[in-house]
Amino acid sequence: MDKFRMVFQHFQSSSESVMNGICLLLAAVTIKLYSSFDFNCPCLARYNTLYGLGLLLTPPLALFLCGLLANRQSVVMVEEWRRPVGRRKKDPGILRYMCSSVLQRALAAPLVWILLALLDGKCLVCAFSSSVDPEKFLDFANMTPSQVQLFLAKVPCKEDELVRDSPARKAVSRYLRCLSQAIGWSITLLLIVTAFLARCLRPCFDQTVLLQRRYWSNYVDLEQKLFDETCCEHARDFAHRCVLHFFASMQSEMQALGLRQDKTGRDPEPLGVPEPGEGLDGGSGKAHLRAISSREQVDHLLSTWYASKPPLALSSSARLLEGGLSHRAPTATPDARLSQHTEV
């Protein structure tokens, strides 16, 4: 149980691990979908190619879009690309790294579908049976051109009366299936060799740029996530204080109307509104959240975050906030902080 909890915490804390898990899940779902799919070629010269290529390419497109939707980094990448420059410049290298990472994970499930379809061979047999050169097969010598086209269109349907138990149908089907499997295994080998070379040759080059782009791409993702969590925390605290102020104001109105006494004739206890240091959390980390206490201030904060994100330097960010946001909670002077730490 402890090992399971450690694994779950690792996946929960690592966005990259979550995305890899979603990628593997989509690939497994792809294999299950293809194995349960009932392939029925129309066996008509006009529609065979459309059906075969549509089945080969349309599900991968849908899986690719699902991979983009399931990957949170795709939204973060677009937001980083479209945001105003403000006080933080954009790095095209980070955007390229995020784009390549998103595409690699989103392409996994579509590639699995295409490789399965090619290795199975049914899609290519259906799509290109009418395009086979009849001169490569001796069984078509005694047929007219119209009969040949009709026969080739019926090749995917082995139960059809026209091609049932026909050696020519088996030869054409075998030819197209072998061609499809050759393409599938070639693509598989190419992908494996490319991944092998990328893994083996990457340590031979300078890793500084890669480490920097990986760090800042993770930073952009975590920064947005922490901002969303802080906004939720502030919204909960703000709503809690608004409700308490409502009850306090209603207590004053009821007192003015003479409705405060209960059935025993006693006055109820006065309802105290918590001070900024009380309530949900009295720690110093809540001071900056409680200082923003109106809708105009919240709207200004959100628009400032979108239009002008703080620079990536803590000292300059602190000076900027101290000078730009007048509603910020007062900070202690260095002498006061020193006395707090030295007093025993």
N, C-alpha and C positions, 0 to 999 in steps of 0.2 A: 504493500500500500504506500509506503514511504517513497519507493522508487517511482511509482505512478504519479505521486504528488510532485516529485521533483521534475519529472518529464513535463507534466502539465504546466508547472510554473515556468519552465524554460520556454515552452511554446507561447505562453501568455506574455512573457516579457520580451521576447524576440520577435519583431515584426517580420524579419526575413524568414525565420523558421515557420511562422504561420503561413506565409505566402508559399513556401516550398511544400508545406502540407496540403494546402489547397490545390496546388499544381498536381501533386500526386493523386489527390482525390478525383480531380477532373479526368486525369488519364485513366484511372480505374473505372470511372463511370463511362468513359468512352469505349473501353473494351467490352463492358457489360452491354452497352447499347448496341454495338455492332454485332455481338454474338446473338442478341435476341431479335435482331432486325430480320424481317421476312422480305427477301429480295425477289421482286417479280418484274422482270423485264417485259415491256409491252410487245416485243417481237414485231414491231412495225418499222418500216424503213425510215419514216419521218421522225419517229419519236425515240428510237433506240439511243441515238447519240445524246439527245437532250436528257433522257432519263439517266443514262450511265454517267455522264459528266456531272449532272446535277447531284446525283447521289455521292459522287466522289468529292465534290468541292463545296456543296451547300452546307452539310453538317460541320465540316471544319471551320467554315466562316462563322457559324453560330457558336461553336465552341470557343473560337478566338474572341468573340465579343463577350462571352461569359467569363473568359479568363481576364479580360480587361475590367469587367464590372466587379469581379471578385477581388481584384488586386487594389488595395487602398492606395498604393503608391502611384497608380495611374492618375487618380484625382489630385494627389499632392503635386505630381509632376506638372499637370496642366495649370494648377493654381500658381505654382512657382514660375511657370513660363509666362502667364498672362498678368501677373501682379505688376503694379507700378514700381518703378525703381526705388523712388523715395530716398531714404538714407542708407539703403543696403543695395549694393550693385549685384547684378546677376552674373553668374558664372556659366557660360555655355557648356563647359566640360561637365559640370554637375548634372545639367539637363540631359546631356548625351548619355551619361552613365545611368541615370534613372530610366531613360527611355530604353536603353539596351536591356536593363534588368527586367523591366516590365514586359518587353517583347519576348524575351527568352522564356519567361514563365507562361505567358499567354499562348505561345506557339507549341507548347508541349502536347496538349490534348489534340489540336488539329493534326499535328504530325503523326500522332499515334493512329488516328482515324485513317489518314491517307495511306500509311504504311500497311495497316491491316487490310484496307480495300485492295491495295496493289498486290499484296501477297496472296490474298484470296482469289483475285483474278476475275470475279464476276462482273465488276463494273466495266473493266476494259473489254471483256467479251461482249457485253451488251452494247457499249458505246461504239466499237469499231468493227463489229462483225460485218456490217454492210460495206466497209471500206477495204476489206481484204482483196488482194489481187487474185482473181480466179485462176490465172495462169500458173500459179504456184502449186495447184492441186490438179491431179489428173482426172478426178471424178467429175469435173464440170465440162469435159470435152463434148459431151452429147447434149448439153442444155443450151437453150437460147438465152440471150442476155437478160430478158425479163424473168425467165425462170431462175437464172442464177441470182439476181437481186432478191427475188422472193425467198429463195432458199437461204441465202446469207442472212436475211432479216430474221429467219426462224431458227437460226443456230442457237441462240441462248435458251430457247424453249425445247428442251430435249424430249418432252412428252408430246410435242405436236406430231400429228400424223404424217406431215410432209417430211420430217427429218428424223423420225423415230428409227433407231437402229441403223442409221446411215453412217458409213465410214467417213464420208466427206464432212458431215457435221462434227464428228469426233476429231478429225484432223484439224479443222478450222478452230474449234474450241481449244484444242491442245496447243495450237500455235499461239493464239492470243493469250492464253493463260501463262504459257512459258515466257512470253514477252513481258507480261505484267509482273510476274515474279522477278524477272531479271531487273526491271526498273526498281521494284521495291527493295530488293537486296542491295542494289547499287546505291540507292539513297541511304539505306541503313548503314552501309559501310562508309559512305562519305561522312555522315554525321558522327560516327564513332571515331574515325580518323581525325576529323576536325576537333572534336572534344579532347582526344588524346594529345594532339599537338598543342592545343591551347593550354592544357594542364601541365604538360612537360616543359614547354618553352617559356611560360610566363615567369618562372623564377630566374630565368637568364637575363631579364631586362630590369630596369630600375622600377622599383615598386612604390616610389614616393608619390607620383601622381595618382596611381590607383588607390593608395591608402587615403590620400587627401579627398578624392572624390567619393570614396565609400563613406568616409567619416561625415562629410558635409551632407551627403544624401540622407544618411541616417539622422543627422541633426535636423534637417528640414522636416522629416516625417515626425520625429519625436517632439519638435517644437510645436507643430500644429496640434498634435495630440494633447500635449500638456496645456496649451491654450484653451482647447475645447473643454478639458476637465476643469480648469480654473473658472471658466465661464459658467459651467454647470454648478460649481461650488458657490460662486457668487450669486447666481440666480436663486439657489435654494436659501442662502442666507438672507438675501434681499426680500424674498417672498415671506420668510419667517418674520422678519422685522415689520413688514407691511401689515401682516395679519395681527401682530401684537399691537401695533399702533392703532389699527382699526378697533380692536377690543377696548383699548384705553379710551379712544374718542367716544365709543358707544357707552362706556361707563359714565363719562361726563354728561352725555345727553340724557341718560336715564336718571342721573342724579338731579338734573335740572327739571325733568318732568315728574319727579317724585315717585319713580318706579324702582328705587334701589332697595327698599325694604323687602325681606323675604317673609314667609308666612309666620315666623316666630316674632316678627317685629324688630329683629336685629339688622343692623347694616352689615352687608358683606364686607369681606376684607378688600381693601383697595388693591387694584391690579397694577402692579409695578411693571413698567416698561424697562427691559434690560438696557443697561448702558452699553456703549460700543465695546467694552471689554468683557461683557457678559454674554450669555446666550449659548450658541452652539459650540463655540470654541473661543476661549479667552486668550489664546496665544497671540504673540506679536505678529505671526504670519498672517493674521486676519485683519491687521490694521489697514493695510492698503486696500483690501476688498471692501471694508466697511466705510472707507472714506468716499467711495463712489456710491452715492445714495440718492440719485435721481435719474429719471429716464434720459434727460439731456446729456448727463455725464456718461451714461452707458453707451448711448449712441455715438458720442464723440470718441469714446475709447475704441469702439469697434471700427469706426471709420478710419481712425488713425492707424489701427493695426493693419487694416487692409491697404491703405494708401501709402503708408510710410512705416514699414517695419523698423525696429531699432537696429542700429549697427551691431556688428558682431564684435563688440568690445565692451566689457562690463563697465569700465570706468566712464567711457563716453556715454553709455546708455544711462548711467546713474545721473550724470550732469544734465543730460537732456531731459530726463523725467523731472528732476528737481526744478528746472527752469521752466518747463513747458506745461506741467499740470499743477495748477494752483490748488486743486482740491485734494492733493496728495496728503496723507497724514504727516504731521510734523515728525522729523527725525531727531534723535538725540544728538547732542554735541559730543565731540571727542572727549572733553573733560568728563561729561556725565557718564559716557560709556566706560571710561577708565576707572571712575570711582565705583561703578557697579561691579567691575571685575576685581578690584583690589579690596573692597570692603568685605570683611569676614564677620 
